[in-house]
Amino acid sequence: MKIKVMILSCLIGVLVLPVGYEYGRAESKAEKPSLKIGVVSIQKIFRDCDRSAKYRQETTAEQNKVIAELQKLSREVEAGKEGLKTLKAGSSDHLVLAKEILEKEAKLQAQREFHKQQMALKQHRMIEDIYRDILRGTGEVAKEKGLDLVFEKSEPQLPASSTSELERTMGTHKLLYSGGCLDVTDDVMARVDAAVSGK
């Protein structure tokens, strides 16, 4: 009798176990909502947006103007040095011209340093402004499209120029695959470019 009960229990267990397993899987699938995920390429936005192109044009024009001014001052310094050779060392004219040359050289060096710092500051501000608008635009687009998460998906530059560059790429490039994710890069770029006209 005990053997029959054991066999019957095993049979019932074999029949009920798969049904319970499938029920449990269906239950867990129903409990887990699927996430809608998007991706955006910050690298592409910085490279292709109208604001970056405008900044590059303005920067190039400004740099050309500054370079022309620095070259003019440099030529004046060189002309002064040539003129200095024609004067008697220690004479009052020689001393006056030597002082002028030293002042122009100091001015030239100061203007070079000032321009370098000014351009770095402008670039920093431009990058920060665009990045802020990328973040804001990404949030807006994500809400409109019903996305739960948006990841950055820029492609790494390979081959890397050095081991340290490769290590930096591996350390910063986190999204390795994004198949099936909605790419919202162009939508966000349109917001970034529209932000400048709205400011």
C-alpha positions in Angstrom: 0.0 0.0 0.0 2.8 2.4 0.9 4.4 1.7 -2.5 1.2 2.6 -4.3 0.8 5.8 -2.4 4.5 6.7 -3.1 4.1 6.0 -6.9 0.8 7.9 -7.0 2.4 10.9 -5.2 5.4 10.8 -7.6 3.0 10.8 -10.6 1.0 13.7 -9.3 4.2 15.6 -8.6 5.4 15.0 -12.1 2.2 16.2 -13.6 1.7 19.2 -11.2 5.3 20.5 -11.2 5.5 21.7 -14.9 2.1 23.4 -14.5 3.3 25.2 -11.4 6.6 26.1 -13.0 4.8 27.6 -16.1 2.4 29.4 -13.9 5.2 30.9 -11.9 7.1 32.0 -15.0 3.9 33.7 -16.4 3.3 35.3 -13.0 6.9 36.7 -12.9 6.7 38.0 -16.5 3.4 39.8 -15.7 5.0 41.4 -12.6 8.0 42.8 -14.5 7.2 45.6 -16.8 9.5 45.9 -19.7 11.7 49.1 -19.8 11.7 51.3 -22.8 15.3 52.3 -23.5 16.7 55.0 -25.7 20.2 56.0 -26.7 21.8 59.3 -27.7 25.2 60.1 -29.2 26.6 63.1 -27.4 29.7 62.9 -29.6 27.6 63.2 -32.8 25.6 66.1 -31.4 28.8 68.1 -30.6 30.3 67.2 -34.0 27.2 68.0 -36.1 25.0 70.5 -34.3 24.6 74.0 -35.8 25.7 75.6 -32.6 29.1 73.8 -32.7 29.6 74.7 -36.3 28.8 78.4 -35.6 31.2 78.3 -32.6 33.9 76.9 -34.8 33.4 79.6 -37.4 33.4 82.4 -34.9 36.5 81.0 -33.2 38.4 80.7 -36.4 37.6 84.3 -37.4 38.6 85.5 -33.9 41.8 83.5 -34.0 42.8 84.8 -37.4 42.3 88.4 -36.2 44.4 87.8 -33.1 47.1 86.0 -35.1 47.3 89.0 -37.5 47.6 91.4 -34.5 50.3 89.2 -32.9 52.2 88.9 -36.2 52.1 92.7 -36.6 53.5 93.2 -33.1 56.2 90.5 -33.7 57.3 92.2 -36.9 57.6 95.5 -35.0 59.8 93.8 -32.4 62.0 92.3 -35.2 62.2 95.6 -37.0 63.2 97.3 -33.7 65.9 94.7 -33.1 67.3 95.4 -36.6 67.2 99.1 -35.9 68.9 98.6 -32.6 71.9 97.1 -34.5 72.4 100.4 -36.3 72.6 102.5 -33.2 75.6 102.9 -30.9 75.4 100.7 -27.8 74.8 102.7 -24.7 73.6 105.9 -26.6 70.4 107.5 -25.5 68.7 106.5 -28.8 69.9 102.9 -28.3 68.5 102.8 -24.7 65.1 104.3 -25.7 64.7 101.8 -28.6 65.9 98.9 -26.4 63.2 99.8 -23.8 60.5 100.0 -26.5 61.5 96.6 -27.8 61.4 95.0 -24.3 58.0 96.6 -23.7 56.7 95.3 -27.1 58.1 91.8 -26.3 56.4 91.8 -22.9 53.1 93.0 -24.5 53.4 90.3 -27.2 53.9 87.5 -24.6 51.1 88.8 -22.4 48.7 89.0 -25.4 49.6 85.4 -26.4 48.9 84.1 -22.9 45.7 86.2 -22.5 44.4 84.9 -25.9 45.2 81.3 -24.9 43.3 81.6 -21.6 40.4 83.5 -23.2 39.9 80.8 -25.9 40.0 78.0 -23.3 37.4 79.8 -21.2 35.1 80.3 -24.3 35.5 76.7 -25.3 34.7 75.5 -21.7 31.5 77.7 -21.6 30.4 76.6 -25.1 30.8 72.9 -24.2 29.1 73.3 -20.8 26.1 75.2 -22.4 25.6 72.6 -25.2 25.9 69.7 -22.7 23.4 71.3 -20.4 21.0 71.6 -23.3 21.7 68.0 -24.3 20.7 66.8 -20.9 17.5 69.0 -20.9 16.6 68.0 -24.4 17.2 64.3 -23.7 14.9 64.5 -20.7 12.2 66.2 -22.8 12.4 63.7 -25.7 12.5 60.7 -23.3 9.3 61.9 -21.6 7.6 62.5 -25.0 8.5 59.1 -26.3 7.8 57.2 -23.0 11.4 56.1 -22.5 12.4 54.9 -19.0 16.2 55.1 -19.6 18.4 56.9 -22.1 22.1 55.8 -22.4 25.0 57.6 -24.1 26.1 55.6 -27.2 29.0 57.3 -28.9 31.3 55.0 -30.9 34.9 54.7 -29.6 37.7 55.9 -31.9 39.6 52.8 -32.8 42.4 52.0 -33.4 43.6 54.1 -30.4 46.8 56.2 -30.8 48.3 54.9 -27.6 47.8 52.5 -24.8 46.7 55.3 -22.4 44.2 56.5 -25.1 42.9 53.0 -25.4 42.6 52.7 -21.6 40.7 56.0 -21.4 38.4 54.8 -24.2 37.7 51.6 -22.3 37.1 53.5 -19.1 34.6 55.9 -20.5 32.9 53.8 -23.2 30.3 52.0 -21.2 27.5 51.1 -23.6 28.8 48.2 -25.7 25.5 47.2 -27.4 22.2 49.0 -28.0 20.3 46.8 -30.5 16.6 47.4 -30.2 17.0 50.7 -28.3 15.4 53.8 -29.8 18.1 56.3 -31.0 16.9 59.8 -30.1 20.2 61.6 -31.1 18.6 63.6 -34.0 15.6 64.6 -31.9 17.9 65.8 -29.1 20.2 67.6 -31.6 17.1 69.5 -32.9 16.4 70.6 -29.3 20.0 71.7 -28.8 20.0 73.9 -31.9 16.5 75.3 -31.1 17.7 76.2 -27.6 20.1 78.9 -29.0 17.3 80.6 -30.9 15.1 80.6 -27.9 17.8 82.2 -25.6 
